[in-house]
Amino acid sequence: MIQAALGIIDKMRIEVFETNDYTKDPKKTIFVQLNPEKYTIKNNVVFDESQPMGSTGSDLKLNKKEPEEVTFEFLFDSSGVIPPGKIKDGKGATSFLDKAGGVFDALKPVVVNPFDEVKSVEEDLEDFKNLLLGYNGKTHHTAYLQLLWGGYSLQCRLKNLEVEYYLFRKDGKPIRAKAKCTFKGTVAYKMMLAEQKKSSPDLTHEREMEMNDRLTLVAENIYENPNYYIDVAQSNAILSFRNIRLGEKIIFPPIK
């Protein structure tokens, strides 16, 4: 209620990780200066469009489904009109006082001293760029990121960064800029292995036989084909696939 009365808005944040282990705390958290006005999500499916010679068309076959891409535009402004963004260590949870301070800063009248030089946005942009695109000599990668805003969440990496400058000091240094960032989704390695182990017939699977399991049905579920159970039985030296012991571990080899 108090936050609503003060008009306090949760800022979008970008958590920065050194590796793709998202179960650990991030190294840094970026709180944007202003929440974006919009964002664009792109999903792309790649098909194999090859067709037999002499044919007039082809049946599109799935090649791959690419990770989700999302594009945001972030404002950087050093004129003093807008409260600054923040970069904090770890998760950088903001307290009520932090949020309220931002509101009070926004309500303060802007007093411009003609003899003062307004700060350029170049330093803030460089810090932002180094966190998202900086090369890590230990991991030999750029940063792994997690975007969090309202109900939207994406584990990703920065694919593309474009900066547009459009307000300048007398000496030509920029005091306002817009950074257009495209992020590409990534899957944590452990999660990817778990998903592949569950579903892909191109990998080796190990199953512990449970009550009412039948080799024919388990093989059909893994390979999506009812004809491979004989190969599985031969691979495991099973003489009778009807008499498999409860708890016995069966190896389902990859399809070649």
C-alpha positions in Angstrom: 0.0 0.0 0.0 2.8 2.4 1.0 4.7 1.6 -2.2 1.6 2.1 -4.3 0.9 5.4 -2.6 4.4 6.7 -3.4 4.3 5.4 -6.9 7.3 3.1 -6.4 7.9 0.9 -9.4 10.0 -2.2 -9.4 12.9 -1.7 -11.8 13.8 -4.3 -14.4 17.1 -6.0 -13.5 19.8 -7.9 -15.3 21.6 -10.5 -13.2 25.2 -11.2 -14.5 26.8 -14.6 -14.0 30.3 -15.8 -14.8 29.1 -19.4 -15.7 25.9 -21.0 -16.8 25.2 -22.3 -13.3 22.2 -20.1 -12.5 21.7 -21.8 -9.1 24.5 -19.7 -7.7 24.2 -16.0 -6.8 25.0 -13.6 -9.7 28.3 -11.6 -9.6 26.5 -8.3 -10.3 22.9 -7.1 -10.7 22.1 -4.1 -13.0 19.0 -2.1 -12.2 18.0 -0.1 -15.3 17.5 3.6 -15.1 14.0 3.5 -16.6 11.9 0.5 -17.3 11.6 -0.2 -21.1 8.5 1.0 -22.9 8.2 -2.2 -24.9 10.1 -5.3 -25.9 10.0 -7.7 -28.8 10.2 -11.5 -28.6 11.3 -13.6 -31.6 10.9 -17.3 -32.0 12.5 -19.0 -35.0 12.1 -22.5 -36.4 14.7 -23.8 -39.0 13.5 -26.3 -41.6 15.3 -28.6 -44.0 14.0 -27.4 -47.3 15.9 -29.7 -49.6 13.8 -31.6 -52.1 14.3 -34.5 -54.5 15.5 -33.6 -58.0 12.6 -33.1 -60.4 10.0 -32.5 -57.7 7.9 -29.4 -57.5 7.8 -29.2 -53.7 9.0 -30.7 -50.5 7.7 -31.7 -47.1 9.3 -29.3 -44.6 11.3 -31.3 -42.1 12.3 -29.8 -38.7 16.0 -29.0 -38.5 16.1 -27.2 -35.2 14.1 -24.8 -33.1 16.3 -21.8 -32.1 16.4 -20.3 -28.6 14.1 -17.4 -27.9 15.4 -13.9 -28.7 14.2 -10.8 -27.0 15.0 -7.1 -27.8 14.9 -4.3 -25.2 15.8 -0.6 -25.4 17.4 0.9 -22.4 17.7 4.7 -21.7 20.9 6.2 -20.4 20.6 9.8 -19.2 23.1 11.9 -17.2 21.3 15.2 -17.3 20.0 14.8 -13.8 16.4 14.8 -14.8 16.1 11.0 -14.3 17.3 9.2 -11.2 20.4 7.1 -12.1 20.4 3.3 -12.6 22.3 1.1 -10.1 24.8 -1.7 -10.4 25.0 -3.8 -7.2 27.0 -6.8 -6.1 25.3 -10.2 -5.9 21.5 -10.2 -6.2 21.5 -6.6 -5.1 18.1 -6.7 -3.5 16.8 -3.1 -3.2 15.3 -2.1 0.1 12.2 0.1 0.5 14.5 3.0 1.3 16.4 2.5 -1.9 13.1 2.5 -3.9 11.7 5.5 -2.0 15.0 7.4 -2.5 14.6 7.1 -6.2 11.1 8.5 -6.1 12.3 11.5 -3.9 15.2 12.1 -6.3 12.7 12.3 -9.1 10.6 14.8 -7.2 13.5 17.2 -6.5 13.6 20.3 -8.7 16.4 20.2 -11.2 18.9 23.1 -10.5 21.3 23.6 -13.3 24.4 25.7 -12.6 25.5 27.2 -15.9 29.2 26.9 -14.8 28.9 23.1 -14.0 29.6 20.6 -16.7 26.9 17.9 -17.0 28.4 14.4 -16.8 28.5 12.3 -20.0 26.8 8.9 -20.3 29.9 7.3 -21.7 31.1 6.0 -18.4 27.8 4.4 -17.5 27.5 2.8 -21.0 31.0 1.5 -20.8 30.2 -0.2 -17.4 27.0 -1.7 -18.9 28.9 -2.9 -21.9 31.7 -4.5 -20.0 29.3 -6.4 -17.7 27.3 -7.8 -20.6 29.9 -8.2 -23.3 33.2 -8.2 -21.5 35.4 -11.3 -22.1 36.2 -13.4 -19.1 39.7 -14.8 -19.3 38.9 -17.7 -16.9 35.8 -19.1 -18.7 36.7 -17.8 -22.2 33.2 -16.5 -22.5 31.1 -13.4 -22.3 28.7 -13.2 -19.3 25.6 -15.4 -18.8 22.6 -13.2 -18.0 19.2 -13.5 -16.5 16.5 -10.9 -17.4 13.9 -10.3 -14.7 11.0 -7.9 -15.1 7.5 -8.5 -13.7 6.5 -12.0 -14.8 9.1 -12.2 -17.6 12.3 -14.1 -17.0 14.9 -15.3 -19.5 18.3 -16.9 -19.0 20.4 -15.7 -21.9 23.4 -14.0 -23.3 23.8 -10.7 -25.2 23.8 -11.2 -28.9 23.8 -7.7 -30.2 24.2 -4.1 -28.8 23.4 -0.9 -30.7 23.8 2.5 -29.1 22.0 5.6 -30.4 23.2 9.0 -29.0 20.9 11.9 -29.3 21.6 14.7 -26.8 25.0 16.3 -26.4 27.0 18.8 -24.4 28.6 21.8 -26.1 31.8 19.8 -26.4 30.0 17.0 -28.3 30.0 14.5 -25.4 26.7 12.6 -25.1 24.4 13.0 -22.1 21.5 10.9 -23.4 21.6 7.6 -25.3 19.5 4.6 -26.0 21.0 1.1 -26.0 19.1 -1.5 -28.1 20.0 -5.0 -26.8 19.1 -8.3 -28.4 19.4 -11.3 -26.0 19.4 -14.9 -27.0 18.1 -17.6 -24.7 20.4 -20.2 -23.4 19.8 -23.4 -21.4 21.9 -24.4 -18.4 24.1 -27.4 -19.3 22.7 -29.6 -16.6 19.1 -28.9 -17.6 19.9 -29.5 -21.3 21.4 -32.9 -20.4 18.3 -33.8 -18.3 16.0 -32.9 -21.1 18.0 -34.8 -23.7 18.2 -37.8 -21.5 14.4 -37.9 -21.2 13.6 -37.5 -24.8 16.3 -38.0 -27.4 16.7 -41.4 -29.1 20.1 -40.4 -30.4 21.6 -40.7 -26.9 22.3 -43.7 -24.7 19.6 -44.2 -22.0 19.7 -46.3 -18.9 16.4 -47.4 -17.3 15.8 -49.3 -14.1 12.8 -51.6 -14.7 9.8 -50.9 -12.5 6.7 -52.8 -11.7 4.6 -53.6 -14.8 7.4 -52.3 -17.1 7.6 -54.1 -20.4 10.7 -53.9 -22.6 8.7 -53.6 -25.7 6.8 -50.6 -24.4 9.8 -48.8 -22.9 11.7 -49.2 -26.1 8.8 -47.9 -28.1 8.6 -44.9 -25.8 12.3 -44.0 -26.2 12.7 -44.7 -29.9 9.2 -43.9 -31.0 9.3 -47.1 -33.0 8.0 -50.6 -31.8 10.7 -52.5 -33.7 13.8 -51.8 -31.6 13.2 -54.0 -28.6 14.9 -57.0 -30.1 18.1 -54.9 -30.6 17.9 -53.7 -27.0 17.5 -57.3 -25.8 20.6 -58.4 -27.8 22.6 -55.4 -26.6 21.9 -56.4 -23.0 22.3 -60.1 -23.5 18.7 -60.7 -22.5 17.5 -64.2 -23.5 13.9 -63.6 -22.7 12.5 -60.1 -22.8 9.3 -61.3 -21.1 11.2 -62.3 -17.9 13.1 -59.2 -16.8 13.7 -58.8 -13.1 12.3 -55.9 -11.1 15.0 -53.3 -10.6 17.2 -54.6 -13.4 19.1 -51.8 -15.3 18.7 -51.9 -19.0 20.8 -50.0 -21.5 19.1 -48.5 -24.5 21.8 -47.7 -27.1 21.5 -44.7 -29.5 20.1 -45.2 -32.9 22.7 -45.3 -35.6 
